[in-house]
Amino acid sequence: MLLSRGKKVSSSDSKPIIGSLDMITDGVRREGEGYYVELMEGTQWVQIDLERSAAVHAVVVWHNYEGNFAYKGVVIQISDDPKFQAGVVTVYNNDYDNTAKFGKGVDPPYEESGFGLIADAKGTKGRYVRLFSSGNSICDYNRYIEVSVFGMTQAMQTKP
């Protein structure tokens, strides 16, 4: 089940250059200006509050894919701690040069497309999903079109 639609998004960049953070979970996956959020240069993150802990099975992220962009330093983490200081599980890391300081990533780089990046979260439990990036192959800005988090809450798992 889609858990992220309309959920609150926060960020390391409190004032995006383009767009608003709520666009990241609004369900719109179009490319081009007016459809993406642009954060400052360098390593930045966006965080989705799912409002309750859930077994997360997949995180799908669409960075801006207008053009041939490869996003750098992409790290996806899940936790029940909103500050990500305890119980943090990394489910994707292509940060080959350890820019984000979570260890050298082993996941392959990818060219962004309309299909998005699908990260297998393997049922990792957590309320918060945080996604890092460190720019792309064209510029150092961080752009997000949409993030979809799929999983099940405890209430969903116990229904007959």
Residue pairs with C-beta under 8 A, 6 or more apart in sequence:
1 150
1 151
1 152
1 156
2 148
2 149
2 150
3 50
3 54
3 56
3 149
3 150
3 151
3 153
4 25
4 48
4 50
4 129
4 147
4 148
4 149
5 25
5 26
5 27
5 148
6 25
6 26
6 27
7 25
7 48
7 49
7 50
7 51
8 22
8 48
8 49
8 51
9 21
9 22
9 24
9 25
9 46
9 47
9 48
9 49
9 147
10 21
10 46
10 47
10 49
11 21
11 39
11 44
11 45
11 46
11 47
12 39
12 43
12 44
12 45
12 46
13 39
13 40
13 44
13 142
16 37
16 38
16 39
17 38
17 39
17 40
17 141
18 33
18 36
18 37
18 38
18 143
19 34
19 35
19 36
19 37
19 38
20 37
21 37
21 46
23 35
23 36
23 37
23 144
23 145
23 146
24 37
24 46
24 48
24 144
24 145
24 146
24 147
25 48
25 146
25 147
26 146
27 146
28 35
28 145
28 146
29 35
29 62
29 114
29 116
29 145
29 146
30 145
31 64
31 65
31 66
31 114
31 145
32 66
35 145
36 63
36 64
36 143
36 144
36 145
37 46
37 143
37 144
37 145
38 64
38 141
38 142
38 143
39 46
39 141
39 142
39 143
39 144
40 141
40 142
41 135
41 139
41 140
41 141
41 142
42 134
42 135
42 140
43 73
43 99
43 100
43 132
43 133
43 134
44 132
44 133
44 134
44 142
45 130
45 131
45 132
45 133
46 130
46 131
46 144
46 147
47 82
47 84
47 128
47 129
47 130
47 131
48 128
48 129
48 130
48 147
48 149
49 82
49 127
49 128
50 56
50 126
50 127
50 128
50 129
50 149
51 127
52 127
52 153
52 154
53 80
53 125
53 126
53 127
53 153
53 154
54 125
54 126
54 127
54 151
54 152
54 153
54 154
55 123
55 124
55 125
55 151
55 152
55 153
55 157
56 78
56 91
56 121
56 123
56 124
56 125
56 126
56 129
56 149
56 150
56 151
57 120
57 121
57 122
57 123
57 150
57 151
57 152
58 118
58 119
58 120
58 121
58 149
58 150
58 151
59 76
59 78
59 91
59 92
59 118
59 119
59 121
59 129
59 131
59 147
59 148
59 149
59 150
60 116
60 117
60 118
60 119
60 146
60 147
60 148
60 149
60 150
61 74
61 76
61 116
61 117
61 119
61 131
61 144
61 146
61 147
61 148
62 112
62 114
62 116
62 117
62 144
62 145
62 146
62 147
63 69
63 71
63 112
63 117
63 133
63 136
63 142
63 143
63 144
63 145
64 112
64 136
64 143
64 144
64 145
65 112
65 113
65 114
65 145
67 138
68 111
68 137
69 111
69 112
69 136
69 137
69 138
69 143
70 109
70 110
70 111
70 112
70 136
70 137
71 110
71 112
71 133
71 135
71 136
71 137
71 142
72 94
72 95
72 99
72 109
72 133
72 134
72 135
72 136
72 137
73 94
73 95
73 97
73 99
73 100
73 105
73 132
73 133
73 134
73 135
74 92
74 93
74 94
74 95
74 105
74 107
74 117
74 131
74 132
74 133
75 90
75 92
75 93
75 94
75 95
75 100
75 102
75 105
75 131
75 132
75 133
76 90
76 91
76 92
76 93
76 119
76 121
76 129
76 130
76 131
76 132
77 84
77 88
77 89
77 90
77 91
77 102
77 129
77 130
77 131
77 132
78 88
78 89
78 91
78 121
78 124
78 125
78 126
78 128
78 129
78 130
79 86
79 87
79 88
79 89
79 126
79 127
79 128
79 130
80 87
80 125
80 126
80 127
80 128
81 87
81 88
81 128
82 127
82 128
84 128
84 130
87 126
89 124
89 126
90 102
91 119
91 120
91 121
91 122
91 124
92 107
92 117
92 119
93 102
93 103
93 105
93 106
93 107
94 105
94 107
94 108
94 109
94 110
95 102
95 103
95 104
95 105
95 132
95 134
96 104
96 105
96 109
97 104
98 104
98 105
99 134
100 132
100 134
102 132
110 117
112 136
116 146
116 148
121 151
123 151
129 147
129 149
131 144
131 147
133 142
134 140
134 142
135 141
135 142
136 142
136 143
